[in-house]
Amino acid sequence: MRLVYVIKSLGNSAGMERVLCSKANYLAEVVGYQIFIITELPLPRDFFFTYSSAINIESLRLIEHSGNRFKKIILHPVFKYKFRRRLSKRIYSIKPDITISMFGEELSFLPRLRDGSLKIAEFHYSRNYLIHLIRCMPNLHLRWIRLLRASIFQFTQRVFAAKYKKVVLLTEKDRQLWGKKQNLVVIPNPLSFQTDKKSALENKKIIAVGRLIAQKGFDLLIEAFSKIAKKFPEWNLLIIGEGQDEAFLLGLINHKGLKDRVTISPPRKNIQDILMDSSIYALSSRYEGFGLVLTEAMECGVPCVAFDCECGPSEIINNNIDGFLVEDGNVIQFAEKLEILMSDNELRKRMGVQAKQNVKRFGIEKVMQHWTSLFDDLTA
C-alpha cells in the first residue's frame, strides 16, 4: 500500500512530529507500506527525530513571507495557490492509495483532487484548542474579535473535515466535542518508545516537557511548586522546552525565589534518559490534544500529576492508581498531589509500577493495528 502524509514542517520537536515519525517508521519497516511525507516548508538541516531510510521525505520548498502581518495577509493567497499547485502535481505523480492531511493548508482542497486516493485527516489537537489558547493568553488586545475569528475558523474546519472519508481524533472526549459525525474515528497516539527499564524514582526531581507557551501552563506549575518548595528543599523542578514565554517564566521563577530550584532547559533528543532520571512527571496544561509525554513518562515507570484538562489526561491516567488527576486549574490541589508523591516513597513506587503496566495499551503494535485495519477497510 502507498501512503502520502502531508504536513507543514518537520522542523519542530513537538508531539505531532514525534507521532508521525513513530507511525511512519512502523508502517514502512514493519508493515512494508511505501510511505511518502511531503512538507510545505523546506526540510531542516538536521531532523530532531530519526526517520527510517525506507521513507520518502520531500519538501515543496515554499517560503512563508516573514514581513509584517499586512503583507502576510496580502500574499497568503499566492502562497496557498503555489502550495495547492505543487502538492497536487506531486500527488498525481505518486498515485497513492491513501493521502493523509495533518490539518494544514491542504485540508480545504485535498478531497477535491481526483487522483484516485482516499483522503483521511488526522487532528492532533482538541476541538476547541484555538479558543482555549486565545482565552489563556495574557494581555491580549481585541480578545473578543480573535475569539470570533477562532469560532469561524473552527466552523470552516468542520465543513472541510466533513468531506474526508475519515477524520481520526485522539480521544473519546474530543469525538463528543465534534458531535455526531459519521466519519469520525478515535485512535490514540502510540508510545514513541518502549523499554524494559524503569526509573528507580529515587532522584528528587519533578520533570515537565513542552513548548513554553500559555497552553502548557508552566506558570501554574511554578506557582504550585512554590507552595511546597520550602518544605522539600532537596526537590527540584526541571522544565524542558522552548518558546515565546521563556522570559516570562524565568521572571516568574526569580519572583518566587526559585532560581536555584527550577531550571528551564531546551528540548533534548534523549527524553527517555531524562524521564528515567526523574521521580514525578507534572502536566500542568490548560488544554491538550492527547498528552503523549504522559504515556512516555508512564512507560518509564514515573507517576504523573496532571490537570484534568480538555482533552487527554483523563483517558490516560487512572486516578489514584497510576497517578493523580487534579481539578482543572486548581493550583492548590496540584501542589497537594505533588506533595503526596514527594513525601511517600512507597506510594510513588507503587504508582510507578502501575503506570508502566497500564500504559501498555498505548504500545505501538496495538495502536498501529487500528491504523492498518482502518486502511484495509477503506481500500477494500
C-alpha positions in Angstrom: 0.0 0.0 0.0 1.2 3.5 -0.8 0.5 6.3 1.7 1.2 10.1 1.5 1.3 12.2 4.6 1.1 16.0 4.2 2.5 18.2 7.0 3.6 21.8 7.2 7.1 21.2 8.5 9.3 18.6 10.1 11.5 21.2 11.8 9.7 21.1 15.1 10.2 18.8 18.2 6.5 18.8 19.0 4.2 15.8 19.6 2.7 15.7 16.2 6.0 15.3 14.5 7.1 12.7 17.1 4.0 10.7 16.5 4.2 10.9 12.7 7.8 9.7 12.9 6.8 6.7 15.1 3.8 5.7 12.8 5.7 6.2 9.5 8.6 4.2 10.7 6.4 1.3 11.8 4.3 1.3 8.6 7.5 1.4 6.4 9.6 -1.1 8.3 7.2 -3.5 10.0 4.1 -3.5 7.7 6.0 -2.8 4.5 4.0 0.1 3.2 5.5 2.6 0.8 5.5 5.9 2.8 5.8 9.4 1.5 6.0 12.5 3.7 5.5 15.8 1.9 6.1 19.1 3.7 5.1 22.7 2.8 8.2 24.3 4.1 11.9 23.4 3.4 13.3 20.4 5.3 15.5 21.1 8.3 19.2 20.6 8.1 19.0 18.1 11.0 15.9 16.2 11.8 15.0 16.2 15.5 13.5 12.7 15.2 15.0 9.7 13.3 13.1 8.6 10.3 13.6 5.3 8.5 15.6 5.3 5.4 12.7 3.5 3.7 10.5 6.6 4.0 10.5 9.1 1.1 10.7 12.6 2.6 10.4 15.6 0.4 9.6 19.3 0.5 7.6 21.6 -1.7 10.1 24.3 -0.8 7.6 27.0 -0.1 8.8 30.0 1.9 6.4 31.9 4.1 6.6 35.7 4.0 8.4 36.9 7.0 7.4 40.6 6.8 4.6 42.5 8.6 1.2 41.0 9.2 -0.5 43.1 6.5 1.9 41.7 3.8 1.4 38.2 5.1 -2.4 38.6 4.6 -2.0 40.0 1.2 0.5 37.4 0.0 -1.2 34.4 1.6 -3.5 33.6 -1.4 -0.4 33.5 -3.6 1.3 31.1 -1.1 -1.8 28.9 -0.9 -2.1 28.8 -4.8 1.6 27.7 -5.1 1.1 25.1 -2.4 -2.0 23.6 -3.9 -0.5 23.5 -7.4 2.8 21.9 -6.3 1.2 19.4 -3.9 -1.5 18.4 -6.5 1.2 17.8 -9.1 3.2 15.6 -6.7 0.2 13.6 -5.5 -0.9 12.9 -9.1 2.7 11.7 -9.8 2.9 9.4 -6.7 -0.5 7.9 -7.2 -1.0 6.9 -3.5 -3.8 4.6 -2.3 -4.4 7.0 0.7 -3.5 10.6 1.2 -3.5 11.9 4.8 -3.8 15.5 5.8 -2.3 16.7 9.1 -4.9 19.6 9.2 -2.7 22.1 7.4 -3.5 24.3 4.4 -4.2 21.2 2.4 -7.3 20.4 4.5 -9.5 22.7 2.3 -8.7 21.2 -1.1 -7.4 17.6 -0.8 -10.8 15.9 -1.1 -11.3 17.7 -4.5 -8.3 16.1 -6.0 -9.3 13.4 -8.5 -6.1 11.4 -8.2 -7.8 8.2 -7.1 -6.6 8.1 -3.5 -8.8 8.0 -0.4 -8.5 11.1 1.8 -8.0 10.9 5.6 -7.5 13.8 8.0 -5.6 13.5 11.4 -6.5 16.0 14.1 -3.8 16.3 16.8 -5.4 19.0 18.9 -8.6 19.3 20.9 -11.7 20.6 19.1 -11.6 24.0 21.0 -7.8 24.4 21.1 -7.8 27.8 19.4 -10.5 29.3 21.7 -8.7 27.9 24.8 -5.4 29.4 23.5 -6.9 32.9 23.0 -8.6 32.9 26.4 -5.5 31.9 28.3 -3.1 34.4 26.6 -2.4 37.3 29.0 -2.8 41.0 27.9 -4.2 40.1 24.5 -5.7 43.0 22.6 -9.1 42.7 20.9 -9.7 39.3 22.5 -13.3 39.2 21.5 -12.5 39.7 17.8 -9.9 37.0 18.0 -12.4 34.7 19.6 -14.9 35.4 16.9 -12.3 34.7 14.2 -11.4 31.4 16.0 -15.1 30.3 16.1 -15.4 31.0 12.3 -12.1 29.1 11.7 -13.4 26.1 13.7 -16.6 26.2 11.7 -14.7 26.1 8.4 -12.5 23.2 9.7 -15.7 21.3 10.5 -17.0 21.9 7.0 -13.8 20.8 5.3 -13.4 17.8 7.6 -16.9 16.5 6.6 -15.6 15.9 3.1 -13.0 13.4 4.2 -13.5 9.7 4.2 -12.4 9.5 7.8 -11.3 12.1 10.4 -9.1 10.5 13.1 -9.2 12.0 16.5 -7.1 11.2 19.6 -9.7 10.9 22.4 -13.3 10.0 23.0 -13.8 13.4 24.7 -12.8 15.1 21.5 -15.2 13.0 19.5 -18.0 14.2 21.7 -16.9 17.8 21.1 -17.0 17.3 17.4 -20.6 16.0 17.5 -22.2 13.0 15.9 -20.4 12.8 12.6 -20.3 9.5 10.7 -16.7 9.9 9.5 -15.1 10.3 13.0 -12.7 7.6 14.3 -10.7 7.6 17.6 -7.2 6.2 17.5 -4.9 7.4 20.3 -1.2 8.3 19.9 1.2 5.3 20.2 4.1 5.3 22.5 7.1 6.8 20.8 9.4 4.3 22.5 9.2 1.1 24.6 11.7 0.0 27.2 12.3 -2.8 29.7 13.8 -0.4 32.1 12.1 1.6 34.8 13.0 4.7 36.8 14.3 4.0 40.3 12.2 7.0 41.5 14.9 8.0 43.9 16.1 11.3 42.5 14.3 14.3 44.0 13.3 15.6 40.6 10.0 16.7 39.1 10.0 17.0 35.3 7.7 18.7 32.8 8.1 18.9 29.0 6.5 21.1 26.3 6.6 24.3 24.4 6.9 27.4 26.6 3.5 28.8 25.8 0.4 29.6 27.7 -1.3 26.3 26.7 1.2 24.3 28.8 0.5 26.1 32.0 4.1 26.2 33.3 3.2 29.4 35.2 0.7 27.3 37.1 3.3 24.6 37.7 5.8 27.1 39.0 3.1 28.6 41.3 2.2 25.1 42.6 5.9 24.1 43.2 6.5 27.4 45.1 3.8 26.5 47.6 5.8 23.4 48.7 9.4 24.1 47.8 10.5 25.2 51.3 9.0 22.0 52.8 11.1 19.9 50.4 14.5 21.6 50.0 16.0 18.5 48.3 13.5 18.5 45.4 13.9 20.4 42.1 11.8 21.1 39.1 13.1 20.7 35.5 11.1 22.2 32.6 12.3 21.1 29.2 11.1 23.2 26.2 11.5 26.4 24.3 9.1 29.1 23.2 7.8 32.7 23.4 7.1 32.6 27.2 10.6 31.8 28.3 11.5 35.3 29.6 8.1 35.5 31.4 8.6 32.1 33.1 12.2 33.0 34.1 10.9 36.2 35.6 8.3 34.3 37.5 10.9 31.8 38.8 13.0 34.7 40.1 10.0 36.4 41.6 9.2 33.3 43.5 12.8 32.9 44.8 13.2 29.6 42.9 16.2 30.4 40.8 18.2 27.6 42.3 15.3 25.1 42.3 13.6 25.5 38.9 15.5 25.1 35.7 14.3 25.6 32.1 16.3 23.6 29.6 16.0 23.5 25.7 14.5 20.4 24.0 16.6 17.3 24.1 16.5 14.1 22.0 17.3 11.8 24.9 13.9 12.4 26.6 13.8 8.7 27.7 17.0 9.1 29.7 15.8 12.3 31.3 12.5 10.7 32.3 14.4 7.7 33.8 16.3 10.2 35.9 13.2 11.8 37.4 10.6 10.7 40.0 7.4 12.6 39.2 6.0 13.9 35.9 3.9 17.1 36.1 1.5 18.0 33.3 0.0 21.5 34.0 -1.6 22.1 30.6 -4.7 24.3 30.3 -5.7 22.0 27.4 -4.3 19.1 25.4 -4.9 17.2 22.3 -3.8 14.0 23.9 -0.8 14.2 26.2 1.8 12.0 24.6 4.5 12.8 27.2 2.3 11.4 29.9 2.4 8.0 28.2 6.2 8.4 27.8 6.7 9.1 31.5 4.4 6.2 32.5 6.4 3.9 30.2 9.5 4.8 32.3 7.5 3.9 35.4 7.2 7.6 36.5 3.9 8.5 38.2 2.1 11.6 36.9 0.2 14.5 38.3 -2.0 16.3 35.7 -4.8 18.8 35.4 -8.0 17.1 34.2 -8.0 19.4 31.2 -9.6 19.1 27.8 -8.6 16.6 26.4 -6.4 13.6 27.1 -5.2 13.1 30.7 -8.4 11.5 31.9 -8.1 8.9 29.2 -4.5 8.1 30.1 -4.2 8.4 33.9 -6.2 6.1 36.2 -6.8 8.5 39.0 -5.3 7.4 42.4 -3.9 4.2 40.8 -1.0 5.2 38.4 -1.1 9.0 39.0 -3.3 11.9 40.1 -5.9 13.8 38.1 -6.4 17.3 39.5 -9.3 19.6 39.1 -8.7 21.7 36.1 -6.7 24.9 37.0 -6.7 24.1 40.8 -3.1 25.1 41.7 -3.5 24.4 45.4 -4.8 20.8 44.7 -1.9 20.3 42.2 0.6 21.3 44.9 -1.1 18.9 47.4 -0.8 15.9 45.0 2.8 16.7 44.2 3.4 16.8 48.0 1.9 13.4 48.5 4.2 11.8 45.9 7.2 13.7 47.1 6.7 12.6 50.7 5.7 9.0 50.2 8.4 6.8 48.6 6.3 3.7 48.7 3.3 5.3 47.1 5.4 6.8 44.4 7.0 3.4 43.6 3.7 1.6 43.7 2.1 4.1 41.3 5.1 3.9 39.1 4.7 0.1 38.7 1.0 0.5 37.9 1.8 3.3 35.4 4.2 1.1 33.5 1.7 -1.7 33.4 -1.4 0.4 32.4 0.4 2.3 29.6 0.9 -0.9 27.6 -2.5 -0.3 25.9 -0.7 2.5 24.0 2.1 0.2 22.7 2.8 0.9 19.1 1.8 -2.6 18.0 -1.6 -2.3 19.5 -2.3 1.2 18.2 -1.0 0.6 14.7 -3.4 -2.4 14.4 -6.2 0.1 14.5 -4.5 2.1 11.7 -3.8 -0.8 9.5 -7.3 -2.1 10.0 -8.7 1.3 9.0 -6.5 1.4 5.9 -7.6 -2.1 4.9 -11.3 -1.4 5.5 -11.2 1.7 3.4 -9.3 0.3 0.5 -11.3 -2.9 0.5 
